[in-house]
Amino acid sequence: MHRPVGLVMGSAWLLATSVQLAGAAALTPLWLPAIAGGLLGGLASAAGVVGARRLWRAPATPLRVVITGGSSGIGKALAREFLRCGDRVVVTSRSEAGAQRAVQQLRQEAGPGADVQGVACDVGDAASVEALMAAAQEKLGGIDVLVNNAGYSGSFKSLVQLPPEQVEQVVRTNLLGSLLATRAGMRAMAVQPGGAPGHIFNLEGAGSDGIATPQYAAYGATKAAIAQLLRTLQHEAAALEGPSPVCVHNLSPGMVLTDLLLEGATLQNKQVFNILCEHPETVAAFLVPRARSVAAHRASGAAIRYLTPGRALLKLLAAPFTMGRYFDAEGCPVYLPESERLSGRHARLTQRLQKRAARRSGSLQLAYSLSMALSFFLIVSDALAKAPPPGQ
């Protein structure tokens, strides 16, 4: 879509050749499908350029990003994508050792020039969260994006079987942590100079849509609260006083193949994961460009979701081809570790999956393909309708 000449010429050649192969070339001049194809290619290319400049544009300057729980899983994958986009990132872990280990890994994965730093933070502790915001402002000079990713699922048990300390830990990390970090982030962003809005992204999860989460009652309840929290914080953020506005959004990664998801998973769960799951780096490649566009547009109240109903339906239809993708019939993992997927022999496959996930011109490409098919059908049908009856 971003190569206008190639798309125009290719579309003209494709439609003219298709008409010729259909046997209608003797009944209609070839310049007609060639011009029609060229026009469709030109329109598609122009729409792609407009989309890239206005709808999908990236921030003009690097973002200053803070990601809680960024030492592993989807948080680390999000940090890696922001770094690859040229942004400056602070990641957190419960321990200083975990934070620094993540920093070393991210510098290896995103390149030696990656501007990433680590801070120890317990998101369920107000003093620790306030210290994180102060450290991030010192290290980055301000905060443009805060991603509240830190999460805990607890054991795969019913609520009556779940130890009370695990119930407390789930609520403390997922809900209290998001509330404390959002509160501290809003306060910090509202008073920082510059005038550009700060953006806070809270992560949704199973339960955010109101559907039951058996064996994960506490986790589902905390994520249902995140969905409601967005609507409330939009009103409160608009009422904040300060030199810089604050915008609040939600990110929904869907089903991501991480330790958080796999904890206590049954064989039946794993067969579902084969169909609906993706690796963290694939989901991050989808979420980060869209989050950066939200920041570039200075939008508010965005809800960016990877596993939409449409995408889930397509995955279910493709289920016969994805069985055994991550787990075999006995539930044993067959997928490669993260290091192999990112820099080993499967790195090219990972890059292709990421490019496909990041692409935002899918609907435009579908419209272009349908237009080309319809033009072919109309031209051939018109030619056949004008053809003389057999024997004349």
FIFI-407864 format. One record per residue (C-alpha): x, y, z. Coordinates in steps of 0.2 Angstrom, whole numbers, padded with zeros to 4 digits. Layout:
<nodes>
NODE     X     Y     Z
NODE     X     Y     Z
...
</nodes>
This chain:
<nodes>
NODE     X     Y     Z
NODE  0000  0000  0000
NODE  0015  0012  0002
NODE  0022  0009 -0015
NODE  0010  0019 -0026
NODE  0018  0016 -0043
NODE  0020 -0003 -0040
NODE  0002 -0004 -0034
NODE -0005  0005 -0048
NODE  0004 -0004 -0062
NODE  0002 -0021 -0053
NODE -0016 -0019 -0051
NODE -0018 -0013 -0070
NODE -0008 -0029 -0075
NODE -0017 -0041 -0064
NODE -0035 -0036 -0069
NODE -0031 -0035 -0088
NODE -0022 -0052 -0087
NODE -0037 -0060 -0077
NODE -0049 -0054 -0090
NODE -0038 -0061 -0104
NODE -0036 -0078 -0095
NODE -0055 -0078 -0093
NODE -0057 -0078 -0112
NODE -0066 -0061 -0112
NODE -0051 -0052 -0120
NODE -0059 -0054 -0138
NODE -0075 -0046 -0132
NODE -0069 -0031 -0122
NODE -0054 -0020 -0125
NODE -0040 -0023 -0113
NODE -0037 -0005 -0109
NODE -0054 -0005 -0099
NODE -0048 -0018 -0086
NODE -0031 -0010 -0086
NODE -0038  0007 -0082
NODE -0050  0001 -0069
NODE -0036 -0009 -0060
NODE -0025  0006 -0061
NODE -0038  0017 -0053
NODE -0042  0005 -0039
NODE -0023  0003 -0036
NODE -0021  0022 -0035
NODE -0036  0024 -0023
NODE -0030  0010 -0012
NODE -0012  0018 -0012
NODE -0019  0035 -0008
NODE -0030  0028  0006
NODE -0014  0020  0013
NODE -0004  0036  0013
NODE -0019  0045  0022
NODE -0020  0032  0035
NODE -0001  0032  0038
NODE -0001  0051  0040
NODE -0017  0054  0049
NODE -0024  0038  0057
NODE -0009  0028  0061
NODE  0004  0041  0064
NODE  0018  0039  0077
NODE  0023  0052  0090
NODE  0035  0066  0083
NODE  0047  0063  0098
NODE  0052  0047  0108
NODE  0040  0043  0122
NODE  0045  0041  0140
NODE  0037  0025  0146
NODE  0035  0016  0162
NODE  0029 -0002  0163
NODE  0025 -0010  0179
NODE  0029 -0029  0179
NODE  0040 -0027  0164
NODE  0053 -0040  0169
NODE  0044 -0054  0160
NODE  0029 -0060  0150
NODE  0019 -0047  0141
NODE  0026 -0033  0151
NODE  0044 -0036  0145
NODE  0037 -0039  0127
NODE  0029 -0022  0128
NODE  0045 -0014  0134
NODE  0055 -0022  0120
NODE  0043 -0015  0107
NODE  0043  0003  0114
NODE  0062  0002  0114
NODE  0062 -0004  0096
NODE  0052  0011  0091
NODE  0065  0022  0099
NODE  0056  0026  0115
NODE  0064  0027  0132
NODE  0058  0014  0145
NODE  0058  0011  0164
NODE  0053 -0007  0168
NODE  0049 -0013  0186
NODE  0050 -0029  0195
NODE  0047 -0034  0213
NODE  0066 -0035  0216
NODE  0081 -0025  0211
NODE  0089 -0040  0204
NODE  0074 -0045  0193
NODE  0073 -0027  0187
NODE  0092 -0027  0182
NODE  0091 -0044  0174
NODE  0076 -0038  0163
NODE  0086 -0022  0158
NODE  0101 -0033  0152
NODE  0090 -0045  0142
NODE  0081 -0030  0134
NODE  0097 -0022  0129
NODE  0102 -0038  0121
NODE  0085 -0040  0112
NODE  0082 -0022  0107
NODE  0100 -0017  0103
NODE  0114 -0010  0113
NODE  0107  0008  0110
NODE  0091  0004  0119
NODE  0087  0017  0133
NODE  0080  0006  0146
NODE  0082  0006  0165
NODE  0075 -0004  0179
NODE  0067  0000  0196
NODE  0061 -0011  0210
NODE  0043 -0008  0214
NODE  0029 -0017  0224
NODE  0013 -0010  0215
NODE  0003 -0015  0231
NODE  0013 -0003  0242
NODE  0009  0016  0240
NODE  0026  0022  0246
NODE  0035  0010  0233
NODE  0023  0017  0219
NODE  0027  0035  0224
NODE  0046  0031  0224
NODE  0044  0023  0206
NODE  0036  0039  0199
NODE  0050  0050  0207
NODE  0063  0038  0200
NODE  0055  0038  0183
NODE  0054  0057  0182
NODE  0072  0058  0187
NODE  0078  0045  0175
NODE  0067  0050  0160
NODE  0064  0069  0164
NODE  0045  0065  0164
NODE  0032  0052  0160
NODE  0022  0051  0144
NODE  0015  0034  0145
NODE  0012  0023  0160
NODE  0007  0005  0157
NODE  0000 -0004  0173
NODE  0004 -0022  0168
NODE  0009 -0030  0184
NODE -0003 -0044  0188
NODE -0005 -0060  0198
NODE -0018 -0074  0194
NODE -0017 -0085  0210
NODE -0019 -0104  0209
NODE -0031 -0113  0198
NODE -0044 -0116  0212
NODE -0061 -0112  0216
NODE -0063 -0097  0228
NODE -0068 -0108  0243
NODE -0052 -0118  0240
NODE -0040 -0103  0237
NODE -0030 -0098  0252
NODE -0034 -0081  0259
NODE -0017 -0075  0257
NODE -0018 -0078  0238
NODE -0035 -0070  0237
NODE -0026 -0055  0245
NODE -0011 -0055  0234
NODE -0022 -0056  0218
NODE -0032 -0041  0223
NODE -0017 -0032  0230
NODE -0007 -0034  0214
NODE -0021 -0032  0201
NODE -0033 -0020  0208
NODE -0025 -0011  0222
NODE -0009 -0010  0212
NODE -0018 -0002  0197
NODE -0027  0010  0207
NODE -0011  0016  0217
NODE -0001  0017  0201
NODE -0014  0026  0191
NODE -0017  0038  0205
NODE  0002  0042  0207
NODE  0004  0043  0188
NODE -0011  0055  0186
NODE -0004  0066  0200
NODE  0014  0066  0192
NODE  0008  0069  0174
NODE -0004  0083  0178
NODE  0010  0094  0186
NODE  0024  0090  0174
NODE  0028  0105  0162
NODE  0027  0104  0143
NODE  0008  0104  0140
NODE  0008  0087  0131
NODE -0005  0075  0139
NODE  0001  0060  0149
NODE -0007  0043  0144
NODE -0011  0029  0157
NODE -0015  0011  0150
NODE -0022 -0002  0162
NODE -0022 -0020  0156
NODE -0038 -0029  0155
NODE -0039 -0048  0156
NODE -0051 -0063  0158
NODE -0067 -0056  0167
NODE -0066 -0039  0159
NODE -0080 -0043  0148
NODE -0091 -0049  0162
NODE -0090 -0067  0157
NODE -0087 -0080  0172
NODE -0070 -0085  0176
NODE -0072 -0102  0185
NODE -0056 -0107  0196
NODE -0050 -0089  0194
NODE -0064 -0079  0203
NODE -0052 -0067  0212
NODE -0043 -0063  0196
NODE -0058 -0061  0185
NODE -0066 -0049  0198
NODE -0051 -0038  0198
NODE -0051 -0037  0179
NODE -0069 -0033  0178
NODE -0066 -0019  0189
NODE -0052 -0012  0177
NODE -0065 -0011  0163
NODE -0077 -0001  0175
NODE -0062  0010  0181
NODE -0059  0017  0163
NODE -0076  0025  0163
NODE -0074  0033  0180
NODE -0056  0039  0177
NODE -0061  0048  0161
NODE -0072  0059  0171
NODE -0059  0062  0185
NODE -0044  0065  0173
NODE -0054  0078  0164
NODE -0056  0087  0180
NODE -0038  0087  0185
NODE -0030  0104  0187
NODE -0012  0107  0181
NODE -0002  0112  0166
NODE -0004  0095  0157
NODE -0019  0085  0154
NODE -0020  0066  0158
NODE -0028  0053  0147
NODE -0033  0035  0153
NODE -0035  0020  0142
NODE -0036  0001  0143
NODE -0026 -0012  0134
NODE -0032 -0030  0131
NODE -0019 -0042  0126
NODE -0031 -0057  0125
NODE -0024 -0074  0129
NODE -0005 -0073  0130
NODE  0006 -0088  0132
NODE  0015 -0083  0149
NODE  0018 -0091  0166
NODE  0003 -0081  0172
NODE -0009 -0090  0160
NODE -0001 -0107  0162
NODE -0001 -0108  0181
NODE -0013 -0122  0186
NODE -0019 -0125  0167
NODE -0027 -0141  0164
NODE -0025 -0152  0148
NODE -0042 -0145  0142
NODE -0036 -0127  0145
NODE -0020 -0131  0135
NODE -0030 -0137  0120
NODE -0039 -0121  0120
NODE -0023 -0111  0121
NODE -0017 -0120  0105
NODE -0032 -0111  0096
NODE -0033 -0094  0105
NODE -0016 -0090  0112
NODE -0001 -0080  0105
NODE  0016 -0077  0111
NODE  0019 -0061  0120
NODE  0030 -0053  0107
NODE  0016 -0055  0094
NODE  0003 -0047  0104
NODE  0015 -0033  0109
NODE  0019 -0030  0091
NODE  0000 -0027  0089
NODE -0003 -0016  0105
NODE  0012 -0004  0105
NODE  0010  0004  0088
NODE -0008  0007  0092
NODE -0004  0014  0109
NODE  0009  0026  0101
NODE -0004  0032  0089
NODE -0016  0035  0103
NODE -0002  0046  0111
NODE  0001  0055  0095
NODE -0017  0059  0092
NODE -0019  0064  0111
NODE -0034  0054  0112
NODE -0043  0049  0128
NODE -0053  0033  0133
NODE -0046  0022  0120
NODE -0048  0003  0122
NODE -0036 -0007  0112
NODE -0040 -0025  0111
NODE -0030 -0039  0102
NODE -0042 -0054  0104
NODE -0058 -0046  0097
NODE -0073 -0057  0093
NODE -0069 -0057  0075
NODE -0051 -0062  0077
NODE -0057 -0076  0090
NODE -0069 -0082  0077
NODE -0056 -0083  0064
NODE -0045 -0093  0076
NODE -0059 -0105  0080
NODE -0062 -0108  0061
NODE -0043 -0112  0059
NODE -0043 -0123  0074
NODE -0040 -0139  0064
NODE -0024 -0132  0058
NODE -0017 -0126  0074
NODE -0020 -0141  0086
NODE -0003 -0145  0094
NODE  0004 -0128  0090
NODE  0010 -0125  0108
NODE  0005 -0141  0117
NODE  0004 -0159  0111
NODE -0010 -0171  0115
NODE -0003 -0175  0132
NODE -0002 -0156  0136
NODE  0017 -0156  0135
NODE  0024 -0139  0128
NODE  0032 -0140  0111
NODE  0035 -0122  0108
NODE  0053 -0114  0108
NODE  0059 -0103  0123
NODE  0059 -0084  0121
NODE  0077 -0083  0117
NODE  0076 -0095  0102
NODE  0060 -0086  0096
NODE  0068 -0069  0096
NODE  0086 -0072  0091
NODE  0088 -0091  0086
NODE  0083 -0101  0071
NODE  0065 -0096  0072
NODE  0069 -0077  0073
NODE  0063 -0074  0055
NODE  0046 -0082  0058
NODE  0044 -0072  0074
NODE  0048 -0056  0064
NODE  0035 -0061  0051
NODE  0022 -0064  0064
NODE  0026 -0047  0072
NODE  0024 -0038  0056
NODE  0008 -0046  0052
NODE  0001 -0041  0069
NODE  0007 -0023  0068
NODE -0001 -0020  0051
NODE -0016 -0009  0052
NODE -0021 -0009  0034
NODE -0030 -0026  0034
NODE -0047 -0018  0031
NODE -0040 -0008  0017
NODE -0032 -0023  0009
NODE -0048 -0032  0011
NODE -0058 -0018  0003
NODE -0045 -0017 -0012
NODE -0046 -0036 -0015
NODE -0065 -0036 -0015
NODE -0065 -0021 -0027
NODE -0053 -0030 -0039
NODE -0064 -0045 -0038
NODE -0080 -0036 -0041
NODE -0072 -0026 -0056
NODE -0067 -0042 -0064
NODE -0084 -0050 -0062
NODE -0093 -0034 -0069
NODE -0081 -0033 -0084
NODE -0082 -0051 -0088
NODE -0101 -0052 -0086
NODE -0103 -0037 -0097
NODE -0092 -0044 -0110
NODE -0101 -0061 -0110
NODE -0118 -0052 -0111
NODE -0113 -0043 -0127
NODE -0106 -0058 -0135
NODE -0115 -0064 -0150
NODE -0125 -0080 -0148
NODE -0116 -0097 -0153
NODE -0117 -0100 -0172
NODE -0117 -0081 -0177
</nodes>
